[in-house]
């Protein structure tokens, strides 16, 4: 799995850490795999699936705890989660 694409955030989620939702001290750029940035997911917000307008970052705290290195963000699960919780 190659982490070449940069994660994006929409206007509503802009500035949030993608792991803990903190707005404090963005530190590390979010990298996502090409598979998660393909087709209809390309350029979408990695948190809610909206239209991405800015780069996504992990906060300093999550970076220090190495939460940013655990794995790639599963964009498909994140964007489908709100839809499946309704049913």
C-alpha positions in Angstrom: 0.0 0.0 0.0 1.5 3.3 -1.1 0.7 6.4 0.9 1.1 9.0 -1.8 -2.1 11.1 -1.7 -2.6 13.9 0.8 -5.7 13.8 2.9 -8.2 16.6 2.5 -10.7 18.4 4.8 -13.9 20.2 4.0 -14.8 23.7 5.2 -16.8 22.3 8.1 -13.9 20.0 9.3 -11.1 22.4 8.4 -8.4 22.5 11.1 -9.5 19.3 13.0 -7.1 16.5 13.8 -8.4 13.5 11.9 -7.9 11.2 14.9 -9.0 13.2 18.0 -10.9 16.1 16.5 -8.7 18.6 18.3 -8.2 22.1 16.7 -4.8 22.5 18.6 -1.3 22.4 17.0 -1.6 20.7 13.6 1.7 19.0 13.1 1.9 16.1 10.6 0.3 16.0 7.1 -2.1 13.2 6.6 -1.2 10.7 3.9 -3.7 8.3 2.5 -3.3 5.4 0.1 -4.1 5.7 -3.6 -6.9 3.2 -3.2 -8.7 5.6 -0.7 -8.2 8.5 -3.0 -9.6 6.9 -6.1 -12.8 7.6 -8.1 -15.6 9.2 -6.1 -13.4 9.5 -3.0 -10.8 11.7 -4.8 -10.4 15.0 -3.1 -13.1 14.3 -0.4 -12.9 15.2 3.2 -11.3 12.2 5.2 -13.6 12.9 8.2 -17.1 13.4 6.7 -16.8 12.9 2.9 -17.6 16.5 1.9 -15.7 18.3 -0.8 -12.1 18.8 0.4 -10.7 22.3 0.4 -7.6 22.1 2.6 -4.9 19.6 3.6 -5.6 17.4 6.6 -3.2 17.2 9.6 -2.6 15.1 12.7 -2.2 17.2 15.8 1.1 17.3 17.8 -0.3 15.1 20.6 -1.4 12.3 18.2 1.9 12.6 16.4 3.9 12.3 19.7 1.8 9.2 20.6 2.5 7.8 17.1 -1.2 7.4 16.4 -0.4 8.9 12.9 1.8 5.9 12.1 -0.5 3.1 13.0 -2.2 2.8 9.6 -3.8 4.7 6.8 -7.1 6.2 7.4 -9.9 4.0 5.9 -11.7 6.7 4.0 -14.4 4.4 2.8 -15.4 3.4 6.3 -15.4 7.0 7.6 -17.6 8.3 4.8 -20.1 5.4 4.9 -20.4 5.3 8.7 -23.0 8.1 9.0 -25.1 6.4 6.3 -25.1 3.0 8.0 -25.9 4.3 11.4 -29.3 5.6 10.2 -30.5 2.2 9.3 
